Amino acid sequence: MSLRSPLTTLSIRGLITWLSYTVTGLLAVSQSAPTEHVSPQSLPAG
């Protein structure tokens, strides 16, 4: 059981870090999506 404790904690930490990276990645994509749509519109408008 002593060997499973550290493994479970490491797996949980890995999942947390993975989730944090995925969340930040989704936020970055959601924020970059509108900017990409606005840039082509602002170029011909300018």
MODELLER restraints for C-alpha pairs under 7 A, 6 or more apart:
rsr = mdl.restraints
at = mdl.atoms
